[in-house]
Amino acid sequence: MNINDLRKPLSIDQVEFRVQSINRGGYATLLVYKDARVDQQRLDDVVGPLGWKREHYHDNHNCVVSIWCDEKKQWVSKEDVGTESNTERQKGLASDSFKRACFNWGIGRELYDYPAISVKLNSQEVDLSGQKPKATCNLKLRDWVWFSQFDESGKLTYLGAKYNNQKRFEFGVFKQVQQ
């Protein structure tokens, strides 16, 4: 087990994107996030399914993620708090506190370094007629193809997205990988 493997950047297929807001000019601000299952899989892969545990306290506000340390013969723990989601409050709270505790172990910490993602929406992807602009069913973020590259230290050097062979977002410089 190499505990530093927890800190390896998440691959682009392990993260998801969602709309945070849309302005009157038809630009969407996108957020990148990780699902709790990604954290569970990373913990399983690095320390094994029996090498970690999670415990929730204070009505799921706090989550403690512990990893067994053979050298010390004890559990080593990191804790964080979460916030309720708008849909399933308790489940969302437990999931958020768990994901935040996993950030403390380094899982997905590079997500905090992602650039601000602002995308000009096509006219069929946004409805500007109401008080608050909103995405239409034609904005299919799940169908966008995202690309990412990181340097040796785990710093994001490139992030891009395409949809229907149209470039939708680009940050940094894409470097061809030598085979």
mmCIF file of the C-alpha atoms, coordinates in Angstrom:
data_MODEL
# 
_entry.id   MODEL 
# 
loop_
_atom_site.group_PDB 
_atom_site.id 
_atom_site.type_symbol 
_atom_site.label_atom_id 
_atom_site.label_alt_id 
_atom_site.label_comp_id 
_atom_site.label_asym_id 
_atom_site.label_entity_id 
_atom_site.label_seq_id 
_atom_site.pdbx_PDB_ins_code 
_atom_site.Cartn_x 
_atom_site.Cartn_y 
_atom_site.Cartn_z 
_atom_site.occupancy 
_atom_site.B_iso_or_equiv 
_atom_site.pdbx_formal_charge 
_atom_site.auth_seq_id 
_atom_site.auth_comp_id 
_atom_site.auth_asym_id 
_atom_site.auth_atom_id 
_atom_site.pdbx_PDB_model_num 
ATOM 1   C CA . MET A 1 1   ? 0.000   0.000  0.000   1.00 0.00 ? 1   MET A CA 1 
ATOM 2   C CA . ASN A 1 2   ? 1.244   3.450  -0.941  1.00 0.00 ? 2   ASN A CA 1 
ATOM 3   C CA . ILE A 1 3   ? -0.862  6.012  0.907   1.00 0.00 ? 3   ILE A CA 1 
ATOM 4   C CA . ASN A 1 4   ? 0.303   8.699  -1.558  1.00 0.00 ? 4   ASN A CA 1 
ATOM 5   C CA . ASP A 1 5   ? -1.746  6.960  -4.253  1.00 0.00 ? 5   ASP A CA 1 
ATOM 6   C CA . LEU A 1 6   ? -4.828  8.483  -2.603  1.00 0.00 ? 6   LEU A CA 1 
ATOM 7   C CA . ARG A 1 7   ? -3.594  11.865 -3.891  1.00 0.00 ? 7   ARG A CA 1 
ATOM 8   C CA . LYS A 1 8   ? -3.248  10.877 -7.539  1.00 0.00 ? 8   LYS A CA 1 
ATOM 9   C CA . PRO A 1 9   ? -5.475  13.081 -9.704  1.00 0.00 ? 9   PRO A CA 1 
ATOM 10  C CA . LEU A 1 10  ? -8.856  11.645 -10.570 1.00 0.00 ? 10  LEU A CA 1 
ATOM 11  C CA . SER A 1 11  ? -9.237  10.724 -14.206 1.00 0.00 ? 11  SER A CA 1 
ATOM 12  C CA . ILE A 1 12  ? -11.704 12.758 -16.231 1.00 0.00 ? 12  ILE A CA 1 
ATOM 13  C CA . ASP A 1 13  ? -14.162 9.845  -16.269 1.00 0.00 ? 13  ASP A CA 1 
ATOM 14  C CA . GLN A 1 14  ? -14.229 9.912  -12.446 1.00 0.00 ? 14  GLN A CA 1 
ATOM 15  C CA . VAL A 1 15  ? -15.512 13.496 -12.237 1.00 0.00 ? 15  VAL A CA 1 
ATOM 16  C CA . GLU A 1 16  ? -18.792 15.043 -13.291 1.00 0.00 ? 16  GLU A CA 1 
ATOM 17  C CA . PHE A 1 17  ? -19.860 18.491 -14.421 1.00 0.00 ? 17  PHE A CA 1 
ATOM 18  C CA . ARG A 1 18  ? -23.061 20.359 -13.688 1.00 0.00 ? 18  ARG A CA 1 
ATOM 19  C CA . VAL A 1 19  ? -24.476 23.829 -14.265 1.00 0.00 ? 19  VAL A CA 1 
ATOM 20  C CA . GLN A 1 20  ? -24.047 26.143 -11.298 1.00 0.00 ? 20  GLN A CA 1 
ATOM 21  C CA . SER A 1 21  ? -25.640 29.185 -12.902 1.00 0.00 ? 21  SER A CA 1 
ATOM 22  C CA . ILE A 1 22  ? -26.542 30.804 -16.208 1.00 0.00 ? 22  ILE A CA 1 
ATOM 23  C CA . ASN A 1 23  ? -26.345 34.537 -16.780 1.00 0.00 ? 23  ASN A CA 1 
ATOM 24  C CA . ARG A 1 24  ? -28.512 36.763 -19.018 1.00 0.00 ? 24  ARG A CA 1 
ATOM 25  C CA . GLY A 1 25  ? -25.794 36.669 -21.689 1.00 0.00 ? 25  GLY A CA 1 
ATOM 26  C CA . GLY A 1 26  ? -26.310 32.928 -22.084 1.00 0.00 ? 26  GLY A CA 1 
ATOM 27  C CA . TYR A 1 27  ? -23.073 31.872 -20.380 1.00 0.00 ? 27  TYR A CA 1 
ATOM 28  C CA . ALA A 1 28  ? -23.172 28.875 -18.046 1.00 0.00 ? 28  ALA A CA 1 
ATOM 29  C CA . THR A 1 29  ? -20.823 28.469 -15.133 1.00 0.00 ? 29  THR A CA 1 
ATOM 30  C CA . LEU A 1 30  ? -20.042 24.790 -14.679 1.00 0.00 ? 30  LEU A CA 1 
ATOM 31  C CA . LEU A 1 31  ? -18.898 23.029 -11.516 1.00 0.00 ? 31  LEU A CA 1 
ATOM 32  C CA . VAL A 1 32  ? -16.715 19.940 -11.420 1.00 0.00 ? 32  VAL A CA 1 
ATOM 33  C CA . TYR A 1 33  ? -17.356 17.450 -8.637  1.00 0.00 ? 33  TYR A CA 1 
ATOM 34  C CA . LYS A 1 34  ? -16.790 13.882 -7.541  1.00 0.00 ? 34  LYS A CA 1 
ATOM 35  C CA . ASP A 1 35  ? -19.317 11.298 -6.498  1.00 0.00 ? 35  ASP A CA 1 
ATOM 36  C CA . ALA A 1 36  ? -18.921 9.474  -3.161  1.00 0.00 ? 36  ALA A CA 1 
ATOM 37  C CA . ARG A 1 37  ? -18.556 6.180  -5.049  1.00 0.00 ? 37  ARG A CA 1 
ATOM 38  C CA . VAL A 1 38  ? -15.304 7.529  -6.545  1.00 0.00 ? 38  VAL A CA 1 
ATOM 39  C CA . ASP A 1 39  ? -13.930 8.018  -3.031  1.00 0.00 ? 39  ASP A CA 1 
ATOM 40  C CA . GLN A 1 40  ? -15.031 4.548  -1.969  1.00 0.00 ? 40  GLN A CA 1 
ATOM 41  C CA . GLN A 1 41  ? -13.353 2.978  -5.000  1.00 0.00 ? 41  GLN A CA 1 
ATOM 42  C CA . ARG A 1 42  ? -10.109 4.923  -4.475  1.00 0.00 ? 42  ARG A CA 1 
ATOM 43  C CA . LEU A 1 43  ? -9.996  3.836  -0.831  1.00 0.00 ? 43  LEU A CA 1 
ATOM 44  C CA . ASP A 1 44  ? -10.686 0.214  -1.819  1.00 0.00 ? 44  ASP A CA 1 
ATOM 45  C CA . ASP A 1 45  ? -7.992  0.330  -4.515  1.00 0.00 ? 45  ASP A CA 1 
ATOM 46  C CA . VAL A 1 46  ? -5.299  1.907  -2.336  1.00 0.00 ? 46  VAL A CA 1 
ATOM 47  C CA . VAL A 1 47  ? -5.839  0.469  1.161   1.00 0.00 ? 47  VAL A CA 1 
ATOM 48  C CA . GLY A 1 48  ? -8.219  -2.403 0.451   1.00 0.00 ? 48  GLY A CA 1 
ATOM 49  C CA . PRO A 1 49  ? -11.876 -2.778 1.417   1.00 0.00 ? 49  PRO A CA 1 
ATOM 50  C CA . LEU A 1 50  ? -10.925 -3.772 4.980   1.00 0.00 ? 50  LEU A CA 1 
ATOM 51  C CA . GLY A 1 51  ? -8.277  -1.062 5.346   1.00 0.00 ? 51  GLY A CA 1 
ATOM 52  C CA . TRP A 1 52  ? -10.638 1.874  5.825   1.00 0.00 ? 52  TRP A CA 1 
ATOM 53  C CA . LYS A 1 53  ? -13.855 2.777  7.585   1.00 0.00 ? 53  LYS A CA 1 
ATOM 54  C CA . ARG A 1 54  ? -16.242 5.680  7.805   1.00 0.00 ? 54  ARG A CA 1 
ATOM 55  C CA . GLU A 1 55  ? -18.276 6.838  10.772  1.00 0.00 ? 55  GLU A CA 1 
ATOM 56  C CA . HIS A 1 56  ? -20.894 9.578  10.944  1.00 0.00 ? 56  HIS A CA 1 
ATOM 57  C CA . TYR A 1 57  ? -21.670 11.748 13.969  1.00 0.00 ? 57  TYR A CA 1 
ATOM 58  C CA . HIS A 1 58  ? -23.951 14.647 14.851  1.00 0.00 ? 58  HIS A CA 1 
ATOM 59  C CA . ASP A 1 59  ? -26.849 13.531 12.621  1.00 0.00 ? 59  ASP A CA 1 
ATOM 60  C CA . ASN A 1 60  ? -24.491 12.958 9.674   1.00 0.00 ? 60  ASN A CA 1 
ATOM 61  C CA . HIS A 1 61  ? -22.996 16.478 9.813   1.00 0.00 ? 61  HIS A CA 1 
ATOM 62  C CA . ASN A 1 62  ? -19.569 15.024 10.632  1.00 0.00 ? 62  ASN A CA 1 
ATOM 63  C CA . CYS A 1 63  ? -17.847 12.131 8.904   1.00 0.00 ? 63  CYS A CA 1 
ATOM 64  C CA . VAL A 1 64  ? -14.656 10.468 10.059  1.00 0.00 ? 64  VAL A CA 1 
ATOM 65  C CA . VAL A 1 65  ? -12.725 8.435  7.488   1.00 0.00 ? 65  VAL A CA 1 
ATOM 66  C CA . SER A 1 66  ? -10.115 6.203  9.102   1.00 0.00 ? 66  SER A CA 1 
ATOM 67  C CA . ILE A 1 67  ? -7.332  4.162  7.502   1.00 0.00 ? 67  ILE A CA 1 
ATOM 68  C CA . TRP A 1 68  ? -5.576  1.297  9.272   1.00 0.00 ? 68  TRP A CA 1 
ATOM 69  C CA . CYS A 1 69  ? -1.851  1.949  9.755   1.00 0.00 ? 69  CYS A CA 1 
ATOM 70  C CA . ASP A 1 70  ? 0.098   -1.322 10.111  1.00 0.00 ? 70  ASP A CA 1 
ATOM 71  C CA . GLU A 1 71  ? 3.178   0.549  11.281  1.00 0.00 ? 71  GLU A CA 1 
ATOM 72  C CA . LYS A 1 72  ? 1.366   2.210  14.200  1.00 0.00 ? 72  LYS A CA 1 
ATOM 73  C CA . LYS A 1 73  ? -1.123  -0.649 14.682  1.00 0.00 ? 73  LYS A CA 1 
ATOM 74  C CA . GLN A 1 74  ? -3.974  1.821  14.931  1.00 0.00 ? 74  GLN A CA 1 
ATOM 75  C CA . TRP A 1 75  ? -6.563  3.692  12.895  1.00 0.00 ? 75  TRP A CA 1 
ATOM 76  C CA . VAL A 1 76  ? -5.541  7.133  11.580  1.00 0.00 ? 76  VAL A CA 1 
ATOM 77  C CA . SER A 1 77  ? -8.525  9.414  11.060  1.00 0.00 ? 77  SER A CA 1 
ATOM 78  C CA . LYS A 1 78  ? -9.501  12.561 9.206   1.00 0.00 ? 78  LYS A CA 1 
ATOM 79  C CA . GLU A 1 79  ? -12.808 14.329 9.720   1.00 0.00 ? 79  GLU A CA 1 
ATOM 80  C CA . ASP A 1 80  ? -14.912 16.971 8.032   1.00 0.00 ? 80  ASP A CA 1 
ATOM 81  C CA . VAL A 1 81  ? -18.446 18.347 7.980   1.00 0.00 ? 81  VAL A CA 1 
ATOM 82  C CA . GLY A 1 82  ? -20.996 18.484 5.196   1.00 0.00 ? 82  GLY A CA 1 
ATOM 83  C CA . THR A 1 83  ? -24.068 20.379 4.146   1.00 0.00 ? 83  THR A CA 1 
ATOM 84  C CA . GLU A 1 84  ? -27.528 19.099 3.279   1.00 0.00 ? 84  GLU A CA 1 
ATOM 85  C CA . SER A 1 85  ? -28.538 18.702 -0.344  1.00 0.00 ? 85  SER A CA 1 
ATOM 86  C CA . ASN A 1 86  ? -31.739 20.165 -1.734  1.00 0.00 ? 86  ASN A CA 1 
ATOM 87  C CA . THR A 1 87  ? -33.244 16.762 -2.514  1.00 0.00 ? 87  THR A CA 1 
ATOM 88  C CA . GLU A 1 88  ? -32.455 13.991 -0.037  1.00 0.00 ? 88  GLU A CA 1 
ATOM 89  C CA . ARG A 1 89  ? -31.302 15.964 2.994   1.00 0.00 ? 89  ARG A CA 1 
ATOM 90  C CA . GLN A 1 90  ? -29.874 13.245 5.257   1.00 0.00 ? 90  GLN A CA 1 
ATOM 91  C CA . LYS A 1 91  ? -28.395 11.171 2.441   1.00 0.00 ? 91  LYS A CA 1 
ATOM 92  C CA . GLY A 1 92  ? -26.922 14.296 0.841   1.00 0.00 ? 92  GLY A CA 1 
ATOM 93  C CA . LEU A 1 93  ? -25.498 15.405 4.177   1.00 0.00 ? 93  LEU A CA 1 
ATOM 94  C CA . ALA A 1 94  ? -23.845 12.023 4.801   1.00 0.00 ? 94  ALA A CA 1 
ATOM 95  C CA . SER A 1 95  ? -22.454 11.927 1.265   1.00 0.00 ? 95  SER A CA 1 
ATOM 96  C CA . ASP A 1 96  ? -21.124 15.495 1.435   1.00 0.00 ? 96  ASP A CA 1 
ATOM 97  C CA . SER A 1 97  ? -19.416 15.020 4.812   1.00 0.00 ? 97  SER A CA 1 
ATOM 98  C CA . PHE A 1 98  ? -17.858 11.770 3.526   1.00 0.00 ? 98  PHE A CA 1 
ATOM 99  C CA . LYS A 1 99  ? -16.554 13.389 0.314   1.00 0.00 ? 99  LYS A CA 1 
ATOM 100 C CA . ARG A 1 100 ? -15.119 16.297 2.304   1.00 0.00 ? 100 ARG A CA 1 
ATOM 101 C CA . ALA A 1 101 ? -13.382 13.931 4.736   1.00 0.00 ? 101 ALA A CA 1 
ATOM 102 C CA . CYS A 1 102 ? -11.909 12.134 1.711   1.00 0.00 ? 102 CYS A CA 1 
ATOM 103 C CA . PHE A 1 103 ? -10.603 15.473 0.390   1.00 0.00 ? 103 PHE A CA 1 
ATOM 104 C CA . ASN A 1 104 ? -8.642  15.622 3.663   1.00 0.00 ? 104 ASN A CA 1 
ATOM 105 C CA . TRP A 1 105 ? -6.986  12.337 2.643   1.00 0.00 ? 105 TRP A CA 1 
ATOM 106 C CA . GLY A 1 106 ? -6.150  13.945 -0.711  1.00 0.00 ? 106 GLY A CA 1 
ATOM 107 C CA . ILE A 1 107 ? -8.753  12.226 -2.878  1.00 0.00 ? 107 ILE A CA 1 
ATOM 108 C CA . GLY A 1 108 ? -9.777  14.672 -5.591  1.00 0.00 ? 108 GLY A CA 1 
ATOM 109 C CA . ARG A 1 109 ? -8.056  17.614 -3.948  1.00 0.00 ? 109 ARG A CA 1 
ATOM 110 C CA . GLU A 1 110 ? -6.935  18.787 -7.402  1.00 0.00 ? 110 GLU A CA 1 
ATOM 111 C CA . LEU A 1 111 ? -10.573 19.650 -8.165  1.00 0.00 ? 111 LEU A CA 1 
ATOM 112 C CA . TYR A 1 112 ? -10.066 22.829 -6.134  1.00 0.00 ? 112 TYR A CA 1 
ATOM 113 C CA . ASP A 1 113 ? -7.433  23.880 -8.698  1.00 0.00 ? 113 ASP A CA 1 
ATOM 114 C CA . TYR A 1 114 ? -9.660  23.462 -11.754 1.00 0.00 ? 114 TYR A CA 1 
ATOM 115 C CA . PRO A 1 115 ? -10.232 26.733 -13.618 1.00 0.00 ? 115 PRO A CA 1 
ATOM 116 C CA . ALA A 1 116 ? -13.489 28.620 -13.625 1.00 0.00 ? 116 ALA A CA 1 
ATOM 117 C CA . ILE A 1 117 ? -15.509 26.968 -16.387 1.00 0.00 ? 117 ILE A CA 1 
ATOM 118 C CA . SER A 1 118 ? -17.654 29.442 -18.289 1.00 0.00 ? 118 SER A CA 1 
ATOM 119 C CA . VAL A 1 119 ? -19.285 28.249 -21.495 1.00 0.00 ? 119 VAL A CA 1 
ATOM 120 C CA . LYS A 1 120 ? -21.310 30.231 -24.045 1.00 0.00 ? 120 LYS A CA 1 
ATOM 121 C CA . LEU A 1 121 ? -24.460 28.192 -24.550 1.00 0.00 ? 121 LEU A CA 1 
ATOM 122 C CA . ASN A 1 122 ? -26.035 27.730 -27.961 1.00 0.00 ? 122 ASN A CA 1 
ATOM 123 C CA . SER A 1 123 ? -29.453 29.368 -28.343 1.00 0.00 ? 123 SER A CA 1 
ATOM 124 C CA . GLN A 1 124 ? -31.254 26.000 -28.181 1.00 0.00 ? 124 GLN A CA 1 
ATOM 125 C CA . GLU A 1 125 ? -29.485 25.123 -24.896 1.00 0.00 ? 125 GLU A CA 1 
ATOM 126 C CA . VAL A 1 126 ? -30.728 28.087 -22.855 1.00 0.00 ? 126 VAL A CA 1 
ATOM 127 C CA . ASP A 1 127 ? -34.078 29.716 -22.142 1.00 0.00 ? 127 ASP A CA 1 
ATOM 128 C CA . LEU A 1 128 ? -33.667 33.444 -21.489 1.00 0.00 ? 128 LEU A CA 1 
ATOM 129 C CA . SER A 1 129 ? -37.385 34.294 -21.577 1.00 0.00 ? 129 SER A CA 1 
ATOM 130 C CA . GLY A 1 130 ? -38.091 34.138 -17.838 1.00 0.00 ? 130 GLY A CA 1 
ATOM 131 C CA . GLN A 1 131 ? -36.816 36.079 -14.841 1.00 0.00 ? 131 GLN A CA 1 
ATOM 132 C CA . LYS A 1 132 ? -33.992 33.612 -14.358 1.00 0.00 ? 132 LYS A CA 1 
ATOM 133 C CA . PRO A 1 133 ? -32.142 32.056 -17.312 1.00 0.00 ? 133 PRO A CA 1 
ATOM 134 C CA . LYS A 1 134 ? -32.275 28.270 -17.322 1.00 0.00 ? 134 LYS A CA 1 
ATOM 135 C CA . ALA A 1 135 ? -30.909 25.363 -19.302 1.00 0.00 ? 135 ALA A CA 1 
ATOM 136 C CA . THR A 1 136 ? -33.180 23.574 -21.729 1.00 0.00 ? 136 THR A CA 1 
ATOM 137 C CA . CYS A 1 137 ? -33.295 19.835 -22.318 1.00 0.00 ? 137 CYS A CA 1 
ATOM 138 C CA . ASN A 1 138 ? -30.961 20.447 -25.274 1.00 0.00 ? 138 ASN A CA 1 
ATOM 139 C CA . LEU A 1 139 ? -28.022 21.124 -22.940 1.00 0.00 ? 139 LEU A CA 1 
ATOM 140 C CA . LYS A 1 140 ? -26.660 17.599 -22.665 1.00 0.00 ? 140 LYS A CA 1 
ATOM 141 C CA . LEU A 1 141 ? -23.597 17.946 -20.421 1.00 0.00 ? 141 LEU A CA 1 
ATOM 142 C CA . ARG A 1 142 ? -23.479 14.186 -19.879 1.00 0.00 ? 142 ARG A CA 1 
ATOM 143 C CA . ASP A 1 143 ? -22.824 13.763 -23.596 1.00 0.00 ? 143 ASP A CA 1 
ATOM 144 C CA . TRP A 1 144 ? -19.902 16.193 -23.684 1.00 0.00 ? 144 TRP A CA 1 
ATOM 145 C CA . VAL A 1 145 ? -16.494 14.574 -24.080 1.00 0.00 ? 145 VAL A CA 1 
ATOM 146 C CA . TRP A 1 146 ? -13.987 15.975 -21.586 1.00 0.00 ? 146 TRP A CA 1 
ATOM 147 C CA . PHE A 1 147 ? -10.185 15.709 -21.702 1.00 0.00 ? 147 PHE A CA 1 
ATOM 148 C CA . SER A 1 148 ? -7.691  16.467 -18.941 1.00 0.00 ? 148 SER A CA 1 
ATOM 149 C CA . GLN A 1 149 ? -3.930  16.343 -18.494 1.00 0.00 ? 149 GLN A CA 1 
ATOM 150 C CA . PHE A 1 150 ? -1.814  16.756 -15.377 1.00 0.00 ? 150 PHE A CA 1 
ATOM 151 C CA . ASP A 1 151 ? 1.894   17.324 -14.823 1.00 0.00 ? 151 ASP A CA 1 
ATOM 152 C CA . GLU A 1 152 ? 4.082   15.049 -12.693 1.00 0.00 ? 152 GLU A CA 1 
ATOM 153 C CA . SER A 1 153 ? 3.095   16.889 -9.515  1.00 0.00 ? 153 SER A CA 1 
ATOM 154 C CA . GLY A 1 154 ? -0.629  16.382 -10.160 1.00 0.00 ? 154 GLY A CA 1 
ATOM 155 C CA . LYS A 1 155 ? -1.317  19.964 -11.309 1.00 0.00 ? 155 LYS A CA 1 
ATOM 156 C CA . LEU A 1 156 ? -3.950  20.325 -14.015 1.00 0.00 ? 156 LEU A CA 1 
ATOM 157 C CA . THR A 1 157 ? -2.305  21.544 -17.235 1.00 0.00 ? 157 THR A CA 1 
ATOM 158 C CA . TYR A 1 158 ? -5.154  21.045 -19.695 1.00 0.00 ? 158 TYR A CA 1 
ATOM 159 C CA . LEU A 1 159 ? -8.939  20.774 -19.587 1.00 0.00 ? 159 LEU A CA 1 
ATOM 160 C CA . GLY A 1 160 ? -11.126 20.674 -22.665 1.00 0.00 ? 160 GLY A CA 1 
ATOM 161 C CA . ALA A 1 161 ? -14.605 19.657 -23.757 1.00 0.00 ? 161 ALA A CA 1 
ATOM 162 C CA . LYS A 1 162 ? -16.217 18.813 -27.081 1.00 0.00 ? 162 LYS A CA 1 
ATOM 163 C CA . TYR A 1 163 ? -19.789 18.118 -28.047 1.00 0.00 ? 163 TYR A CA 1 
ATOM 164 C CA . ASN A 1 164 ? -20.782 17.025 -31.554 1.00 0.00 ? 164 ASN A CA 1 
ATOM 165 C CA . ASN A 1 165 ? -17.196 17.694 -32.697 1.00 0.00 ? 165 ASN A CA 1 
ATOM 166 C CA . GLN A 1 166 ? -17.504 21.317 -31.573 1.00 0.00 ? 166 GLN A CA 1 
ATOM 167 C CA . LYS A 1 167 ? -15.027 22.662 -29.021 1.00 0.00 ? 167 LYS A CA 1 
ATOM 168 C CA . ARG A 1 168 ? -17.027 23.913 -26.027 1.00 0.00 ? 168 ARG A CA 1 
ATOM 169 C CA . PHE A 1 169 ? -14.295 24.692 -23.499 1.00 0.00 ? 169 PHE A CA 1 
ATOM 170 C CA . GLU A 1 170 ? -10.519 24.796 -23.361 1.00 0.00 ? 170 GLU A CA 1 
ATOM 171 C CA . PHE A 1 171 ? -7.994  25.654 -20.651 1.00 0.00 ? 171 PHE A CA 1 
ATOM 172 C CA . GLY A 1 172 ? -4.230  25.263 -20.933 1.00 0.00 ? 172 GLY A CA 1 
ATOM 173 C CA . VAL A 1 173 ? -2.283  23.596 -23.705 1.00 0.00 ? 173 VAL A CA 1 
ATOM 174 C CA . PHE A 1 174 ? -2.907  20.011 -24.802 1.00 0.00 ? 174 PHE A CA 1 
ATOM 175 C CA . LYS A 1 175 ? 0.342   18.081 -25.150 1.00 0.00 ? 175 LYS A CA 1 
ATOM 176 C CA . GLN A 1 176 ? 0.589   15.042 -27.397 1.00 0.00 ? 176 GLN A CA 1 
ATOM 177 C CA . VAL A 1 177 ? 1.656   12.006 -25.401 1.00 0.00 ? 177 VAL A CA 1 
ATOM 178 C CA . GLN A 1 178 ? 4.606   10.075 -26.800 1.00 0.00 ? 178 GLN A CA 1 
ATOM 179 C CA . GLN A 1 179 ? 3.863   6.365  -27.301 1.00 0.00 ? 179 GLN A CA 1 
# 
